[in-house]
Amino acid sequence: IGIRYTRDTKDFRLAALPVDSQLGPFFALGFTTTEFLRDKQTWDAFTPRFIARYHPNDDWMIFASATRGFKSGGYGSFAIFPDVPFGTLGVTSADAIPDPFNPEKAWSYEVGTKGTIFGGAARVDANVYYYTYKDLQVIVPGVGGGILVDNVGNVKGWGVEGSMQADLNDYISFLISGAWADSEVTQAEPLCDGTLDCEGQSMPAVPKFSGSAVLKFNAPVGPGSVRASAELFGQTKTYGGLLHLDEAVNDGYGELALRLGYASDDGWSIMGYMENVTNALYYTGVAEGSGIIPAHYFGPSRPRTLGVILTYEFGG
C-alpha cells in the first residue's frame, strides 16, 4: 500500500499587449489586455495505490493493483475567464482573470501474471486493465476564437496486453507482443459542436489492435559477432477526434525494419539498415478541425530508408 499527497499552487499571469499588426495576438487569443491579468489557485489530492502479489511457484507471479491518479489543475495560456467576443480590446484585471481549469482524476485497475516457461527459456506476461477518467483536461474552441483548456467529459476504458520473449537457441531470440483496447466517452458535448454525436465513442488516437514482433540473431564470428534483426510493428486505424470523421482517419499500417552488421571486440561496429521496408504511409497526428479549420494531418512517416552506421567506442 502506498499513499501520496499532492498539493499544487499556481500563480499565473497573462498579458496580450496590442501591436501594430492587424493580426496582433488575435490569431491565437482574440483579445488584448491593458495589463497583466493574474490569478492564484491551489489544488490537492490523495492518490493511494494498492498492490497484491502472489507466487504460486518459483516460475509464476500473479498480481492485482488499484491506483488513483491526479493531474493538477492550471491555466490556459491563450484564454481568459469569462470568455470574451473575438476582437475585444483593452481587457483589464477587473474584467477577467487567466482561464483556470480543474484537476483531472482517474482510477485504474489491473490484474495480470508474469512467468517463465520451457525451463526458463521463454518469459511471458499478460494483463487486463480497466480505468475511469473524470473531468478530462481537453482543448476546446472559445467563443472569441481563442483556445481553451477545459474539463469536459468522462472516460471508461479497458483492454488486454501480453508479450512473450524467448531464446530459440544460443544465437536467435524473438519477442512478440500484442494489445487490444477500447473505451467509451460520455458528457463530451463541447468537443462535438454541442451535440451528442460523440456520446459513447471511443477515445481518438488509440488503436483497437496493435502488436509487434522482433527476431534477433547474434553469433560470434572471428574477433567479434554478426548481428541481425527484423522488427515488425503494426496497428489498426485511429481517429483524429471523437466524432470519428472519415476525413480524419489514420489508416492501419504495418512497418518492417531490417538490420545487419558486425561488432568487433575492439570497440568498432558497422550496421546497415533498411527502415520502413513496406514504405507504409501514416501520420503521428490527425485532427478533425473545428470552425474554419479543416481536418488535417501532421507528422508523416519517413519513407523507405536505407543507411549505414559506423561507430567506435573509446575506453572501457
The 8 nearest C-alpha neighbors of each residue, nearest first, counted from 0:
[[1, 49, 48, 50, 2, 47, 51, 64],
 [0, 2, 48, 47, 49, 3, 46, 50],
 [3, 1, 47, 46, 48, 4, 0, 45],
 [2, 4, 46, 45, 47, 5, 1, 44],
 [3, 5, 45, 44, 46, 6, 2, 43],
 [6, 4, 43, 44, 7, 45, 3, 46],
 [7, 5, 43, 42, 8, 4, 44, 41],
 [6, 8, 42, 41, 43, 5, 9, 71],
 [9, 7, 41, 40, 42, 6, 10, 39],
 [8, 10, 39, 40, 11, 41, 7, 73],
 [9, 11, 39, 38, 8, 40, 12, 37],
 [12, 10, 38, 37, 9, 39, 13, 74],
 [11, 13, 37, 36, 35, 38, 97, 14],
 [12, 14, 36, 35, 97, 37, 11, 15],
 [13, 15, 35, 32, 16, 34, 36, 12],
 [16, 14, 31, 32, 24, 17, 13, 30],
 [15, 17, 31, 32, 14, 18, 33, 34],
 [18, 16, 31, 23, 15, 19, 24, 32],
 [19, 17, 23, 20, 16, 21, 24, 22],
 [18, 20, 21, 23, 17, 22, 16, 24],
 [21, 19, 23, 22, 18, 17, 24, 25],
 [22, 20, 23, 19, 18, 25, 24, 17],
 [21, 23, 20, 25, 26, 24, 19, 18],
 [22, 24, 20, 21, 25, 18, 17, 19],
 [23, 25, 26, 28, 27, 22, 15, 29],
 [26, 24, 29, 28, 27, 23, 22, 30],
 [25, 27, 24, 28, 22, 29, 23, 145],
 [26, 28, 25, 145, 24, 29, 77, 146],
 [29, 27, 145, 25, 77, 30, 24, 26],
 [28, 30, 25, 85, 86, 143, 145, 144],
 [31, 29, 87, 86, 28, 88, 25, 85],
 [32, 30, 15, 88, 89, 16, 17, 90],
 [33, 31, 90, 89, 15, 34, 16, 14],
 [32, 34, 89, 91, 90, 16, 31, 35],
 [35, 33, 32, 14, 91, 36, 92, 16],
 [34, 36, 14, 13, 12, 37, 92, 33],
 [35, 37, 92, 13, 96, 12, 97, 14],
 [38, 36, 12, 11, 96, 97, 35, 13],
 [37, 39, 11, 10, 96, 97, 12, 40],
 [40, 38, 10, 9, 11, 37, 41, 8],
 [39, 41, 9, 8, 38, 10, 42, 73],
 [40, 42, 8, 7, 9, 43, 6, 39],
 [43, 41, 7, 6, 71, 8, 72, 40],
 [42, 44, 6, 5, 7, 41, 45, 4],
 [45, 43, 5, 4, 46, 6, 69, 42],
 [44, 46, 4, 3, 47, 5, 2, 43],
 [45, 47, 67, 3, 2, 68, 44, 4],
 [48, 46, 2, 1, 67, 3, 66, 45],
 [49, 47, 66, 1, 0, 65, 2, 67],
 [48, 50, 0, 65, 64, 66, 1, 47],
 [51, 49, 64, 63, 0, 48, 65, 52],
 [50, 52, 63, 62, 64, 53, 49, 61],
 [53, 51, 62, 61, 63, 50, 60, 54],
 [52, 54, 61, 60, 62, 55, 51, 59],
 [53, 55, 60, 56, 59, 61, 52, 57],
 [54, 56, 53, 59, 60, 57, 61, 58],
 [57, 55, 54, 58, 59, 60, 53, 114],
 [56, 58, 59, 54, 55, 60, 114, 115],
 [59, 57, 114, 115, 56, 60, 116, 54],
 [60, 58, 114, 56, 113, 54, 57, 55],
 [59, 61, 54, 113, 112, 53, 114, 62],
 [62, 60, 112, 53, 52, 111, 54, 113],
 [61, 63, 52, 111, 51, 110, 112, 53],
 [64, 62, 110, 51, 109, 50, 111, 52],
 [63, 65, 50, 109, 49, 108, 51, 66],
 [64, 66, 108, 49, 107, 48, 109, 50],
 [67, 65, 48, 107, 106, 47, 49, 68],
 [66, 68, 106, 46, 105, 47, 48, 107],
 [69, 67, 105, 104, 46, 106, 66, 70],
 [68, 70, 104, 103, 71, 105, 67, 46],
 [71, 69, 103, 102, 104, 72, 68, 105],
 [72, 70, 102, 69, 42, 73, 103, 7],
 [71, 73, 102, 101, 100, 42, 70, 103],
 [72, 74, 100, 99, 71, 101, 9, 75],
 [75, 73, 99, 98, 100, 76, 97, 11],
 [74, 76, 148, 98, 77, 78, 147, 99],
 [75, 77, 78, 74, 13, 97, 98, 147],
 [76, 78, 28, 75, 146, 145, 27, 147],
 [79, 77, 98, 147, 75, 145, 76, 146],
 [80, 78, 98, 97, 82, 96, 81, 95],
 [81, 79, 98, 82, 95, 96, 97, 78],
 [80, 82, 79, 95, 83, 98, 96, 94],
 [81, 83, 80, 79, 142, 143, 141, 84],
 [82, 84, 143, 81, 85, 87, 142, 30],
 [85, 83, 143, 87, 142, 86, 82, 29],
 [84, 86, 143, 29, 87, 144, 30, 83],
 [85, 87, 30, 29, 88, 84, 25, 143],
 [86, 88, 30, 85, 84, 31, 83, 29],
 [89, 87, 31, 30, 90, 86, 32, 17],
 [88, 90, 32, 33, 31, 91, 87, 30],
 [89, 91, 32, 88, 33, 94, 31, 92],
 [92, 90, 94, 93, 33, 32, 89, 34],
 [91, 93, 36, 94, 95, 96, 90, 34],
 [92, 94, 91, 95, 96, 90, 36, 37],
 [95, 93, 91, 92, 90, 96, 81, 80],
 [96, 94, 80, 92, 81, 93, 79, 91],
 [95, 97, 36, 80, 79, 37, 38, 98],
 [98, 96, 79, 80, 36, 13, 37, 99],
 [97, 99, 79, 80, 74, 78, 75, 96],
 [100, 98, 74, 73, 97, 75, 101, 72],
 [99, 101, 72, 73, 149, 74, 150, 148],
 [100, 102, 72, 150, 103, 73, 99, 71],
 [103, 101, 72, 71, 70, 104, 100, 69],
 [102, 104, 70, 134, 135, 69, 133, 136],
 [105, 103, 69, 133, 68, 132, 102, 70],
 [106, 104, 132, 68, 131, 67, 133, 69],
 [105, 107, 67, 131, 130, 66, 68, 132],
 [106, 108, 130, 66, 65, 129, 67, 131],
 [109, 107, 65, 129, 128, 64, 130, 66],
 [108, 110, 128, 64, 63, 127, 129, 111],
 [111, 109, 63, 126, 127, 62, 128, 64],
 [112, 110, 126, 125, 62, 61, 127, 63],
 [111, 113, 61, 125, 60, 124, 62, 126],
 [114, 112, 124, 60, 59, 123, 61, 125],
 [113, 115, 59, 58, 123, 122, 60, 124],
 [114, 116, 122, 119, 58, 121, 123, 59],
 [115, 117, 119, 121, 118, 122, 120, 114],
 [118, 116, 120, 119, 121, 115, 122, 165],
 [117, 119, 116, 120, 115, 121, 58, 122],
 [118, 120, 115, 116, 121, 117, 122, 58],
 [119, 121, 117, 118, 166, 165, 116, 122],
 [122, 120, 165, 116, 119, 164, 115, 117],
 [123, 121, 115, 164, 163, 114, 165, 116],
 [124, 122, 163, 114, 162, 113, 115, 164],
 [123, 125, 113, 161, 162, 112, 114, 163],
 [126, 124, 161, 111, 112, 160, 162, 113],
 [125, 127, 111, 160, 110, 159, 112, 161],
 [126, 128, 159, 110, 158, 109, 111, 160],
 [129, 127, 109, 157, 158, 108, 110, 159],
 [128, 130, 157, 108, 156, 107, 109, 158],
 [129, 131, 107, 156, 106, 155, 108, 157],
 [130, 132, 155, 106, 105, 154, 156, 107],
 [131, 133, 105, 154, 153, 104, 155, 135],
 [132, 134, 153, 104, 135, 103, 105, 131],
 [135, 133, 150, 103, 151, 152, 153, 136],
 [136, 134, 150, 151, 103, 133, 152, 137],
 [137, 135, 150, 149, 103, 148, 134, 151],
 [136, 138, 148, 149, 135, 150, 139, 151],
 [137, 139, 148, 147, 149, 146, 140, 136],
 [138, 140, 147, 146, 148, 190, 137, 141],
 [141, 139, 146, 147, 145, 144, 142, 138],
 [140, 142, 145, 144, 143, 146, 147, 139],
 [143, 141, 144, 84, 82, 140, 83, 85],
 [144, 142, 85, 84, 141, 145, 83, 29],
 [143, 145, 141, 142, 29, 85, 140, 146],
 [146, 144, 28, 141, 143, 27, 29, 78],
 [145, 147, 140, 77, 141, 139, 78, 138],
 [148, 146, 139, 138, 78, 141, 140, 149],
 [147, 149, 138, 137, 75, 139, 136, 100],
 [150, 148, 100, 136, 137, 151, 147, 138],
 [151, 149, 134, 136, 135, 137, 100, 101],
 [152, 150, 135, 134, 187, 149, 136, 137],
 [151, 153, 187, 186, 185, 134, 135, 184],
 [152, 154, 133, 185, 132, 184, 134, 186],
 [155, 153, 184, 132, 131, 183, 156, 185],
 [154, 156, 131, 183, 182, 130, 132, 184],
 [157, 155, 182, 130, 129, 181, 183, 131],
 [158, 156, 129, 128, 181, 180, 182, 130],
 [157, 159, 180, 179, 128, 127, 181, 129],
 [158, 160, 127, 179, 178, 126, 128, 180],
 [161, 159, 178, 126, 125, 177, 127, 179],
 [160, 162, 125, 124, 177, 176, 126, 178],
 [161, 163, 176, 124, 175, 123, 177, 125],
 [164, 162, 123, 175, 122, 174, 176, 165],
 [163, 165, 174, 122, 121, 173, 123, 175],
 [166, 164, 121, 173, 172, 120, 167, 122],
 [165, 167, 172, 168, 120, 171, 121, 173],
 [166, 168, 172, 171, 165, 169, 173, 170],
 [169, 167, 170, 166, 171, 172, 120, 165],
 [168, 170, 171, 167, 166, 218, 172, 217],
 [169, 171, 217, 218, 168, 216, 172, 167],
 [172, 170, 216, 167, 168, 215, 166, 169],
 [173, 171, 166, 215, 167, 165, 214, 216],
 [172, 174, 214, 213, 165, 164, 215, 166],
 [173, 175, 164, 213, 212, 163, 165, 214],
 [174, 176, 212, 163, 162, 211, 213, 164],
 [177, 175, 162, 211, 210, 161, 163, 212],
 [178, 176, 210, 161, 209, 160, 162, 211],
 [177, 179, 160, 209, 159, 208, 210, 161],
 [178, 180, 208, 159, 158, 207, 160, 209],
 [181, 179, 158, 207, 157, 159, 178, 208],
 [180, 182, 157, 156, 158, 207, 201, 179],
 [183, 181, 156, 201, 155, 202, 157, 184],
 [182, 184, 201, 199, 155, 200, 154, 156],
 [183, 185, 154, 199, 200, 153, 201, 198],
 [184, 186, 198, 153, 152, 187, 199, 154],
 [187, 185, 152, 188, 153, 198, 151, 184],
 [186, 188, 152, 185, 151, 190, 189, 198],
 [187, 189, 193, 191, 194, 190, 195, 186],
 [190, 188, 193, 191, 187, 192, 139, 151],
 [189, 191, 188, 187, 192, 139, 193, 241],
 [192, 190, 188, 193, 189, 194, 197, 242],
 [191, 193, 194, 189, 190, 188, 289, 195],
 [192, 194, 188, 189, 191, 195, 190, 187],
 [195, 193, 188, 196, 192, 191, 197, 189],
 [194, 196, 198, 197, 188, 193, 191, 187],
 [197, 195, 194, 198, 242, 191, 188, 200],
 [196, 198, 242, 200, 195, 241, 199, 191],
 [199, 197, 185, 195, 200, 196, 184, 186],
 [198, 200, 183, 184, 185, 197, 201, 182],
 [201, 199, 197, 183, 184, 198, 241, 202],
 [200, 202, 182, 183, 184, 203, 181, 199],
 [201, 203, 182, 205, 241, 200, 204, 184],
 [202, 204, 238, 240, 205, 239, 241, 237],
 [203, 205, 237, 238, 239, 206, 202, 240],
 [204, 206, 203, 237, 202, 207, 180, 238],
 [207, 205, 237, 235, 208, 236, 234, 204],
 [206, 208, 180, 179, 235, 181, 205, 209],
 [209, 207, 179, 206, 235, 234, 178, 180],
 [210, 208, 234, 178, 233, 177, 235, 206],
 [209, 211, 177, 176, 233, 232, 178, 234],
 [210, 212, 232, 176, 231, 175, 233, 177],
 [211, 213, 175, 231, 174, 230, 176, 232],
 [212, 214, 230, 174, 173, 229, 231, 175],
 [213, 215, 173, 229, 228, 172, 230, 174],
 [216, 214, 228, 172, 171, 227, 173, 213],
 [215, 217, 171, 227, 170, 226, 228, 218],
 [216, 218, 226, 170, 225, 224, 171, 227],
 [219, 217, 224, 170, 225, 220, 216, 226],
 [220, 218, 224, 223, 225, 221, 217, 222],
 [219, 221, 224, 223, 225, 222, 218, 261],
 [220, 222, 223, 219, 224, 263, 264, 225],
 [223, 221, 264, 263, 220, 224, 219, 265],
 [224, 222, 263, 264, 262, 221, 220, 219],
 [225, 223, 219, 220, 218, 262, 261, 226],
 [224, 226, 261, 218, 217, 260, 220, 219],
 [227, 225, 217, 260, 216, 259, 261, 224],
 [228, 226, 259, 216, 258, 215, 260, 217],
 [227, 229, 215, 258, 214, 257, 216, 230],
 [228, 230, 257, 214, 213, 256, 258, 215],
 [231, 229, 213, 256, 255, 212, 228, 257],
 [230, 232, 255, 212, 211, 254, 213, 256],
 [233, 231, 211, 254, 253, 210, 212, 255],
 [234, 232, 253, 252, 210, 209, 254, 211],
 [233, 235, 209, 251, 208, 252, 206, 210],
 [234, 236, 251, 206, 208, 207, 209, 252],
 [237, 235, 251, 250, 249, 206, 234, 248],
 [236, 238, 204, 249, 206, 205, 248, 203],
 [239, 237, 248, 203, 243, 204, 240, 247],
 [238, 240, 286, 285, 247, 287, 203, 248],
 [241, 239, 203, 242, 287, 238, 243, 286],
 [240, 242, 243, 197, 203, 200, 202, 201],
 [241, 243, 197, 244, 240, 196, 191, 200],
 [244, 242, 241, 238, 240, 245, 239, 247],
 [243, 245, 246, 247, 242, 287, 248, 238],
 [244, 246, 247, 248, 243, 238, 242, 287],
 [245, 247, 244, 248, 294, 287, 295, 243],
 [248, 246, 239, 287, 245, 244, 294, 285],
 [249, 247, 238, 245, 250, 237, 246, 239],
 [248, 250, 237, 236, 238, 281, 251, 282],
 [251, 249, 236, 248, 252, 237, 235, 281],
 [250, 252, 235, 236, 234, 249, 253, 237],
 [251, 253, 233, 234, 250, 279, 235, 254],
 [252, 254, 233, 232, 234, 279, 255, 231],
 [253, 255, 275, 232, 231, 277, 233, 279],
 [256, 254, 231, 275, 276, 230, 277, 274],
 [255, 257, 274, 230, 275, 273, 229, 276],
 [258, 256, 229, 273, 272, 228, 274, 230],
 [259, 257, 272, 228, 227, 271, 273, 229],
 [260, 258, 227, 271, 270, 226, 272, 228],
 [261, 259, 270, 226, 269, 271, 225, 227],
 [260, 262, 225, 269, 268, 224, 226, 270],
 [263, 261, 268, 224, 223, 267, 225, 269],
 [264, 262, 223, 265, 267, 266, 268, 222],
 [263, 265, 223, 266, 222, 262, 267, 224],
 [266, 264, 263, 267, 222, 223, 312, 262],
 [267, 265, 312, 264, 311, 263, 268, 313],
 [268, 266, 311, 263, 310, 265, 262, 312],
 [269, 267, 262, 310, 261, 309, 263, 311],
 [268, 270, 309, 260, 261, 308, 310, 262],
 [271, 269, 260, 308, 307, 259, 261, 272],
 [270, 272, 307, 259, 258, 306, 260, 308],
 [273, 271, 258, 306, 257, 305, 307, 274],
 [272, 274, 305, 257, 304, 256, 276, 258],
 [275, 273, 256, 304, 276, 303, 272, 257],
 [274, 276, 303, 278, 255, 254, 277, 256],
 [275, 277, 255, 274, 278, 303, 256, 273],
 [276, 278, 275, 279, 254, 255, 303, 253],
 [279, 277, 303, 275, 302, 276, 280, 254],
 [280, 278, 277, 254, 252, 281, 275, 253],
 [281, 279, 300, 278, 299, 282, 302, 252],
 [280, 282, 300, 299, 249, 279, 250, 283],
 [283, 281, 299, 298, 284, 300, 297, 296],
 [282, 284, 298, 299, 297, 281, 285, 300],
 [285, 283, 282, 297, 296, 298, 286, 239],
 [284, 286, 239, 296, 295, 247, 297, 249],
 [287, 285, 239, 295, 288, 294, 240, 247],
 [288, 286, 294, 239, 247, 240, 295, 289],
 [287, 289, 294, 293, 292, 286, 295, 290],
 [290, 288, 292, 291, 293, 287, 140, 294],
 [289, 291, 292, 288, 293, 140, 192, 144],
 [290, 292, 289, 293, 288, 294, 144, 140],
 [291, 293, 288, 289, 290, 294, 295, 287],
 [294, 292, 288, 295, 291, 289, 287, 290],
 [293, 295, 287, 288, 286, 247, 246, 292],
 [294, 296, 286, 285, 293, 287, 297, 288],
 [295, 297, 285, 284, 286, 282, 298, 294],
 [298, 296, 284, 299, 282, 285, 283, 295],
 [297, 299, 283, 282, 284, 300, 296, 281],
 [300, 298, 282, 281, 297, 283, 301, 280],
 [301, 299, 281, 282, 280, 302, 298, 283],
 [300, 302, 299, 303, 304, 275, 280, 278],
 [303, 301, 278, 304, 300, 275, 279, 280],
 [302, 304, 275, 278, 276, 274, 301, 305],
 [305, 303, 274, 273, 302, 275, 306, 301],
 [306, 304, 273, 272, 274, 303, 307, 271],
 [305, 307, 272, 271, 273, 304, 308, 270],
 [306, 308, 271, 270, 272, 309, 269, 305],
 [307, 309, 270, 269, 271, 310, 306, 268],
 [308, 310, 269, 268, 270, 307, 311, 267],
 [311, 309, 268, 267, 269, 308, 312, 266],
 [310, 312, 267, 266, 268, 313, 309, 265],
 [313, 311, 266, 267, 314, 310, 315, 265],
 [314, 312, 311, 315, 266, 267, 265, 310],
 [315, 313, 312, 266, 311, 265, 267, 264],
 [314, 313, 312, 266, 265, 264, 311, 267]]
